[in-house]
Amino acid sequence: MRLTVSCVVPPGRYQAAFLGTESYEHDEFGPGLRWEFRVLTGDYSGQFISRITGRSPGPRNACGRLLSGLLGRVVSPGEEIETDSLRHQRFIVDVAETSNGSVRVEQVAPALDGGSGGAKSPLNAPNAVPTKGPAPPVDAVAPDPGMPTPEQCRPTA
């Protein structure tokens, strides 16, 4: 069997498309959701980034923060939201390193150009990046010498 080492998108801020959520079963924490995004611009364009959360959004948990970020507003108790309606829209996504050295989506905000239906959020001001035209990711840290280079991470046709 031939295996290809996957690319790690380094911590930073990226323009990304929301690809949706899918059910995920964690051995230790039980049922959850995987939130999937694809980087749209810069050296890591085409690479996937994600976050695993619980299934029930709340004001102080990761599931609720990601959902609020996608909507550009705080969610209300009892509100039902269909995440499929947000698929393939553009967002600003902050990727952060975890304590064990892996990376994950930490925060999401609507794109400033209205790529997510024109929603605005306190998360996207004043430090969000405009998304008109191609732009490299901002705030990306220098790559770790052990990480693959952007060229190694390019999707193959």
N, C-alpha and C positions, 0 to 999 in steps of 0.2 A: 504494500500500500504506500502510495506517495502522499506525503503531507506537505503543506505549504504553511510556513510560519505567518501568522496574521500580523497586521500592522497595529501599532498602538498610537492613537492620536494623542499627542502630548497635551498637558493642561493648557488652557487658553480659551479665548472667545472666538466662536466660529459662526458663520452663516450656515444654517442647516435646514433641511426639509424634514418635517415630522412624517414618519412612515407609519405610525400607528402603535397600538399596544397589543400585546398577546399574553395569554395566561402563562404563568411560570410557576413551577413547583420547586421550592428550595428545601433541601434535606433538613436544615436546621430550623428555618423560620416558617415553613409551610407555604400555602398558596400566595401568589403575588402576581405582579404585572411587570412585563418588560416593555419599557418605553424606547422605541427605536427612532433614530435620526440618521440622516446621511449628510455629511459635510458637502457644501455646494461650491466653495471657492478656496483658493489658496493651495498650498503645498499638499494638503491632505484631502483635497476634493475627491469625492467618490467613496471615502471611507465611512464606515458605520461607527456610531457611538450610541451608547444606551445607558439605561438605569433600571435597576430592579427595585420595585417598591411593594408595599402591601397593596391590597386590592381596594381598601376603603379610604377615600380621600378625606382628610381633615385639615383644619386650619394650620396645624403645626407639624404635620407629617410630610414626608417626601412626596407621596402620591398627591396630596392636596396642593403642595407648592408647585409641582410640575403642571398639574391641571390648571391652576390659577395663572401660571406663566403662559401657558398656551392660549388661554382665554383673554389674557391681558386685564384680568380683574380677579377679585377675591370671590371664591365660590361660596354659595349660601347653603346652610344646613337643609337637607331634604331635596336639594336641586339635583335633577338628573341631567347628565351631559353625555352626548354621544361623541366619543373621541374620533370616530371615523369621519365626522364632518370637518375635522381639522387636518386630515391627512393631505400630504403633498403641499402644504403651505410652508412658507419660509419664516424662520425664527432665528433669534440670536440665542446661542447655546453656550453656556459656560461649562467647560470640562475641568474637573479638579482631580487631583491625586488623592487616593484614600490612604489610610494609615498603613495598609499592607502593601502599598506601592502600585496598585491597579488604578485605573482611571474610570471616571463615570460622569454622566451628565449631572451637574449640581444645580443648575438654574436655567430657566428658559424665559424668554421675553419675546413679544411680537416684534417683527421687523419694523423699522421706522418707516418704510416705504409703503406700508399698508399690505404687505405680503400675507398677512393673516387677517384679512378682512378689515383692516384699519383700526384694530383694537389697540389701545394704548395702555401702558402699565407703568407704575412707578419704577418697576424693574428696568425699564428701558431708557430712563433719563437720569442723569445726564451722560452716563457712560456707555450707552449702547452705540453700536456702529450703524451708520446708514447702510442700506443694502442695494442701492442702485448701482448697477454695473458690477463687474468683477472686482473683488478686493481680497487681499490676503487676510487671514485671521489676525485679529489684533490681540495684544496682551499675551501672545503665545510665548512660553518660556523657551530658552535655548534647549534643543534636544539633548537628552541624556545620551552619552556615548554608546550605551548598550541598546538604545532604541533603533529600530530600522530608520533609514533615511526616507525622505518623502518619495524619492525615486523608487525605492523598494516597496512602497505602499501604493503605488499607482495601480488602479484596477487594470487587469489585462483583458483585452478584447477577445 
